[in-house]
Structures are given as C-alpha cells and as structure tokens.
Amino acid sequence: MTYSDLKRYTESNRLAWNEVMPLHQRAASETLDKLFFQAGYVRLDDKEIGMLQQVGLKGKNVVHLCCNNGTELMSLKNLGAADCVGFDISDQAIQEASQRAARSRINCQFVRSDVYEIDRAFNNRFDIVYISAGCLGWLPDLELFFEKASALLRQGGLIFIHEIHPLAEMLPFDDDKQPVNLRIVEPYFKTEPYIDQGGLDYVGHSEYISTTTQYWFAHTLSDILMGLIKNHLLIEHFSEHETDISSGHRQVEEAKAGIPLSYILVGRNPG
Ligand SMILES: C[S@@+](CC[C@H](N)C(=O)[O-])C[C@H]1O[C@@H](n2cnc3c(N)ncnc32)[C@H](O)[C@@H]1O
C-alpha cells in the first residue's frame, strides 16, 4: 500500500469519527463528567487492571494510541501512571478529552494526530504504549503502526494491548430486536477493508447515514503477531478472554459459547 492510499483511508476515518463524536457526547458526556469528578475513578475492567498492576503502572510514562475521548488514559492516570499522553486522529474526540481532563483536574495531555504521523519529539519517551478496544482495525498497515509505536518506547518499555479478538470479527453483531443466531458471518482472512457509512454510534445507539466513508481492517492474529515480531518486540504475555470489549458482542458473551472475544498482549522493546 502506498502512503497516499494509507492517508486516504485514515483521513476518511478522521471525518467519520468527527461526525459520530457529537452523538457519543449527547449520550454520555454528562455521565462521564460526573464519574470523573469522583477522585480516583477508573473505567477499566478488573482483568486489565490486574495485568497492568502485574507489569507495573505506577510512576510509568504512558502513551495511549487511538485514545478517543480519553477516559481510559484518565483511568490510567488515576491508577498512578506518571506522564500521560493520548493521541487520536479525531479533532472532536481530542477536544472532548482535553476539556474533560481539565474539568476533572486530571493531568493528561491529548494531542490530535494520525498515529502514523506522531511528532518525533515524542520518541523514546514512554515506558508503556497502551492500545485498547477498537484501535487496530482502523489502521491500514499494522507493521508500520508497530514501528511507530515501538519508536515511542524507551529501551525496555512495554507495549500493552487489550483488544477485540480477531475471531470476534467473524461473528454477528448484537441485534436489539432478537437474540443473535450464533454463526460465522464473515471470513477470517479478508485483505480488503470493510467499507461503511454510519453505524459508529455504539454509545447512543442512534442510527444515521454518514456523509463520510469509514474503512475497517480485519487483521488476523498472525498479522498482529508478525507486526510485533518484525519490529523486534518480544511477546511476554498473551491471554485470550471470553469478555466482550467491543460493545457489539454482548449476546455472544452471554451465550457462554467458549469463544475468545478479547485478548491481552504485552510485548517489550528490548532496545
Ligand atoms: C473505537 S475508538 C477507541 C475507543 C476507546 N478504546 C475507548 O473505549 O474510548 C477508535 C478511535 O481510534 C481513532 N483512530 C482511528 N484511526 C486513527 C489513526 N489513524 N490515528 C489516530 N487515531 C485513530 C478514532 O478517531 C477513534 O477515536
């Protein structure tokens, strides 16, 4: 893929995220404000908190890539992280994150940037690169992404990924009107992106037809692992979980069908 193709995808996704953020804000901003006014509030699941504590978060400099409205990074700060910087391509998401952090007096820096174009001044500054639900699928080139992520780490730093499992991409999304019929609806191997208009309001659940087009890439587990391996990141932990962290597979999770819906991976930059 050429860099201009990559930018065509990411720029279109920027517009799609700018369009949906006001819908998310209408549905959740007031609640999020109230939650983060509580001292020490943390919006992460227990499994993830346990793993973060195991690798050591207190006093560490953390960068969150694809940070959206910043609630996860603010949670990491409340758990004891030191310098916290979040990057997201959406102007609207970064504005919301910056404003809420200021209102709740949580010291995080939020920067609007494509993850492929983060200013080199941030390189070698972080102990942990943090990646959470619904980031990797927006990224057209994983190998290049992990190269950029790795450059942000100081020697010995960690990449911490808590993501939607690639297998979940094959399953039907929740249906408000009827129970989902659990079956495979999409291929595992898919080189072309999913092209969609709308459907990003997983917070307020409103339906809309977008004027923008969004591109989502179904990366396989081997794409992810090879992206890390090719960038010399050493995998120190990998666990698969039946927990739905996508907000789209609750019904599959509740069916307790023994299907992995999320994973946690920790890799180290050996320097
Ligand atoms: C599903 S949201 C992440 C949600 C987040 N885990 C949370 O729970 O708040 C995905 C985010 O990735 C961002 N994003 C997509 N492509 C990006 C890119 N190329 N560079 C930076 N951010 C990007 C979007 O703007 C969006 O805010």
The ligand as an SDF file (V2000), in Angstrom:
LIG
                    3D

 27 29  0  0  0  0  0  0  0  0999 V2000
  -13.2870    2.6530   18.9160 C   0  0  0  0  0  0  0  0  0  0  0  0
  -12.4450    4.1680   19.2650 S   0  0  0  0  0  0  0  0  0  0  0  0
  -11.4570    3.7250   20.6320 C   0  0  0  0  0  0  0  0  0  0  0  0
  -12.3270    3.6070   21.7910 C   0  0  0  0  0  0  0  0  0  0  0  0
  -11.5500    3.5620   23.0630 C   0  0  0  0  0  0  0  0  0  0  0  0
  -10.9260    2.2830   23.2690 N   0  0  0  0  0  0  0  0  0  0  0  0
  -12.4970    3.8830   24.1560 C   0  0  0  0  0  0  0  0  0  0  0  0
  -13.0790    2.9450   24.7370 O   0  0  0  0  0  0  0  0  0  0  0  0
  -12.7120    5.0700   24.3860 O   0  0  0  0  0  0  0  0  0  0  0  0
  -11.2480    4.2430   17.9780 C   0  0  0  0  0  0  0  0  0  0  0  0
  -10.5080    5.5570   17.9400 C   0  0  0  0  0  0  0  0  0  0  0  0
   -9.4300    5.4070   17.0060 O   0  0  0  0  0  0  0  0  0  0  0  0
   -9.2200    6.6610   16.4260 C   0  0  0  0  0  0  0  0  0  0  0  0
   -8.4150    6.4820   15.2060 N   0  0  0  0  0  0  0  0  0  0  0  0
   -8.7660    5.8260   14.0790 C   0  0  0  0  0  0  0  0  0  0  0  0
   -7.7650    5.8830   13.1850 N   0  0  0  0  0  0  0  0  0  0  0  0
   -6.7580    6.5830   13.7590 C   0  0  0  0  0  0  0  0  0  0  0  0
   -5.4710    6.9810   13.3210 C   0  0  0  0  0  0  0  0  0  0  0  0
   -5.0140    6.6780   12.0960 N   0  0  0  0  0  0  0  0  0  0  0  0
   -4.7010    7.6870   14.1680 N   0  0  0  0  0  0  0  0  0  0  0  0
   -5.1520    8.0290   15.4100 C   0  0  0  0  0  0  0  0  0  0  0  0
   -6.3810    7.6860   15.8720 N   0  0  0  0  0  0  0  0  0  0  0  0
   -7.1710    6.9590   15.0480 C   0  0  0  0  0  0  0  0  0  0  0  0
  -10.6190    7.1940   16.1760 C   0  0  0  0  0  0  0  0  0  0  0  0
  -10.6410    8.5820   15.9760 O   0  0  0  0  0  0  0  0  0  0  0  0
  -11.3240    6.7440   17.4550 C   0  0  0  0  0  0  0  0  0  0  0  0
  -11.3340    7.7510   18.4160 O   0  0  0  0  0  0  0  0  0  0  0  0
  1  2  1  0
  2  3  1  0
  2 10  1  0
  3  4  1  0
  4  5  1  0
  5  6  1  0
  5  7  1  0
  7  8  2  0
  7  9  1  0
 10 11  1  0
 11 12  1  0
 11 26  1  0
 12 13  1  0
 13 14  1  0
 13 24  1  0
 14 15  1  0
 14 23  1  0
 15 16  2  0
 16 17  1  0
 17 18  1  0
 17 23  2  0
 18 19  1  0
 18 20  2  0
 20 21  1  0
 21 22  2  0
 22 23  1  0
 24 25  1  0
 24 26  1  0
 26 27  1  0
M  CHG  2   2   1   9  -1
M  END
$$$$
